Amino acid sequence: ADVTSSQRAPGGAPIVQVPLRLSNVHVVRAPRPVMIDTGTIGDMPDLARAADDAGIDLRALGLVIVTHAHADHAGLAADLRLRSGATVMLGEGDLERARAGRNDPLRATSVTAWLIEPLIPKVFPELVPDVTVSPRAADGVDLRPWGLDGRAIALPGHTPGSIAVVLSSR
């Protein structure tokens, strides 16, 4: 996997982008790195190699934010928590799906989607997050305890528990 480090978080922390087979992983170089999404089962060798190339120790992760409970975004979250002891964050609306370790049924909306649907992984290791982001909390979850000036906010849509990371503009 190639690594792209062109973006920076407020305060100048580099954001490392790791393109994987089906999704991208982003790592913010906070005092303890913060990973946003994790990739798919089978992506760990590529993720580990890219992290090593970027000088990121996956055992040092402080927080893993899973933007939604689909196999291509949550597939490595349980393994990364075991490796690092990181806190795992997920949207409240995806708790049932994460605990089951299974995507919701896909509904193809085009011929292309219908053709690639059989290739998309549907299962991932069961996941119970340490922190949930509730749509009832309008201001979301403060990320400062993990070294980021920003918030994780509920943004239901793609899944009922989809969340977004909003970093300060300072």
C-alpha positions in Angstrom: 0.0 0.0 0.0 1.2 3.5 -0.8 1.2 6.2 1.8 0.1 9.8 1.2 0.9 12.5 3.8 -0.2 15.7 2.2 -2.8 16.8 4.8 -2.3 18.2 8.3 -4.5 18.4 11.3 -4.9 21.6 13.3 -1.7 22.2 15.1 0.3 20.8 12.3 0.0 17.0 13.0 0.5 15.1 9.7 -2.4 13.0 8.5 -1.2 9.8 6.8 -3.5 8.3 4.2 -3.1 4.6 3.5 -5.1 3.3 0.4 -6.1 -0.3 0.9 -8.0 -2.8 -1.3 -11.5 -1.4 -0.6 -11.1 1.6 1.6 -8.7 4.2 2.9 -7.3 4.4 6.4 -6.2 7.7 7.8 -3.8 8.1 10.7 -3.3 11.4 12.5 0.1 11.6 14.2 -1.2 12.7 17.6 0.9 12.0 20.7 -0.6 8.5 20.5 -1.6 8.0 16.8 -5.3 8.1 16.0 -6.6 5.8 13.2 -9.7 6.6 11.3 -11.1 3.4 9.8 -9.1 0.1 9.6 -9.5 -1.7 6.3 -10.8 -5.2 5.5 -9.8 -8.6 6.8 -6.7 -9.6 5.0 -5.4 -5.9 4.8 -3.2 -6.2 7.9 0.1 -6.9 6.0 -0.4 -3.9 3.7 -1.5 -1.7 6.6 1.4 -2.8 8.8 3.9 -2.2 5.9 2.5 1.2 5.1 2.5 2.2 8.8 6.1 1.0 9.1 7.1 3.0 6.0 5.5 6.1 7.5 7.2 5.5 10.9 3.9 4.7 12.7 3.9 2.0 15.3 0.5 0.3 15.2 1.1 -0.9 18.8 1.1 2.7 19.9 -2.4 3.6 18.7 -4.4 5.6 21.2 -7.7 5.7 19.4 -9.4 3.8 16.5 -12.4 5.6 15.0 -14.6 3.3 12.9 -16.8 5.6 10.7 -19.3 2.9 10.2 -19.7 -0.8 10.7 -19.0 -2.3 7.3 -16.4 -4.9 6.7 -14.2 -2.6 4.6 -14.0 0.0 7.4 -14.2 -2.1 10.6 -12.5 -5.3 9.5 -9.3 -4.8 11.5 -10.6 -2.8 14.5 -10.7 -5.7 16.9 -7.2 -6.9 15.9 -5.8 -3.3 16.2 -7.3 -3.0 19.7 -5.6 -6.3 20.8 -2.3 -5.1 19.4 -2.3 -1.6 20.8 -4.8 -1.4 23.7 -6.4 1.5 21.7 -9.9 2.8 22.5 -12.3 1.9 19.8 -15.1 4.5 18.9 -18.2 3.7 16.8 -21.5 5.3 16.1 -24.3 4.1 18.4 -26.6 3.3 15.5 -24.2 0.6 14.3 -23.8 -1.3 17.6 -26.0 -4.3 16.6 -24.2 -4.7 13.3 -20.8 -4.4 14.9 -21.6 -6.9 17.6 -22.8 -9.3 14.9 -19.7 -8.7 12.7 -21.9 -8.5 9.6 -22.7 -5.9 7.0 -26.3 -4.9 6.5 -27.7 -6.3 3.2 -26.4 -4.4 0.2 -28.8 -3.1 -2.4 -27.1 -2.5 -5.7 -28.2 0.7 -7.4 -26.5 0.3 -10.7 -25.2 -2.5 -13.0 -21.6 -1.9 -11.8 -22.7 -2.2 -8.2 -24.6 -5.4 -9.0 -21.4 -6.8 -10.7 -19.0 -6.0 -7.8 -21.4 -6.9 -4.9 -20.3 -10.5 -4.8 -16.7 -9.3 -4.3 -17.4 -7.2 -1.3 -16.7 -8.8 2.1 -19.8 -9.1 4.3 -18.3 -10.2 7.6 -15.7 -8.9 10.0 -14.6 -9.8 13.6 -17.3 -9.0 16.1 -16.7 -5.6 17.7 -17.9 -3.9 20.9 -16.7 -0.3 21.0 -15.3 1.4 24.1 -16.9 4.7 23.2 -20.1 5.3 21.2 -21.1 8.5 19.4 -24.8 9.2 19.9 -27.0 11.2 17.5 -28.6 12.7 20.7 -25.4 14.5 21.5 -25.4 17.3 19.0 -21.8 18.2 19.7 -20.6 14.6 19.5 -17.5 13.3 21.3 -14.6 15.5 22.2 -11.3 14.1 20.7 -9.0 16.2 22.9 -8.4 13.3 25.4 -6.7 11.5 22.5 -4.6 14.5 21.4 -6.9 15.9 18.6 -8.6 19.3 18.6 -11.9 18.1 17.1 -15.0 16.0 17.6 -16.5 12.8 16.3 -20.2 13.5 15.4 -23.1 11.3 14.5 -23.9 11.6 10.8 -26.5 8.8 10.1 -26.9 8.1 6.4 -24.7 5.5 4.8 -25.5 3.4 7.9 -27.6 4.4 11.0 -24.4 4.8 13.0 -22.2 6.6 10.5 -19.9 9.2 12.1 -17.6 11.9 10.9 -14.5 13.4 12.4 -14.5 17.2 12.4 -11.2 18.8 13.2 -10.9 22.4 14.5 -10.1 25.0 11.9 -7.7 26.7 14.2 
